[in-house]
Amino acid sequence: MVFAMVFGAHLLPFSWLYMSKAYMIFAIAIPVISLILGIAVNSTAVAAAVCLMEICFLSILIFEVRKL
């Protein structure tokens, strides 16, 4: 849970650097969802959820780049 929260939080400066809303949204969503899942369920579920969020994040970033 802690690793997932740190990973999500480190994305916040990139939202400013790349002027990307996707980075800002996921920099906030990943730590919050990881905290909630880490308290409620086991670490395997947290890891699976973070992997799914990263796939969504990657898809949104690809869409943003193609839009430019």
N, C-alpha and C positions, 0 to 999 in steps of 0.2 A: 504494500500500500504506500509506504513512504517513498520508494523508488518511483512509483507512478506519479505521485504528487510532485516530486522534484522535477521529473521529466516534463510534466505539464507546465509547471511554473517557469521553466527555463525558456519556454516559447514566447513569453510576453515581450521581451526586447525585440524579437524578430517582427512582431506586429508593427512596431514603430519603424524599424529599419526598412522593411519591405512594404510598409503602408498596406497591410493586408488584414482584412476583418477576420479571415479564417484563423490566422494565428491568434488573434485576440480572443475569439470565441473559444477555441480549443485550449488556450492557456488558462482560461478560467474553468471551463467545463471538466477537463481531465482531472485536476486536483479535487474538485468538489465531488464528482462522481466516484473517484477512487476512495475518498474518505467515507462516503456513504456506504459504498459496497464493502470496504474494509471493515467497517463496524458491523455490518449486517450479515455478511457471508464470509466464506473462506478465501484464502489467497488465490486459489485457482480461478475462482470466478472473477476476481479483480484483474488477474492477468488476461483472461479471455476478454473481458470488457474493454481493457485498454487496447488490446490488439484490434478489436472491432472499431474502436474510436480512431485508431491510427489509420485504418483502411479508409474510413469515412473522411478523415482529415486529408489523406493523400488524394482522394478523389476530388475533393473541393479545391485543393491547391492546383491540381491539373486543370480543372475548369477555369480557375482564376488566370492561370498563365495563358491558356488558349484564348481567353477573352481579350487579353492585351494584344 
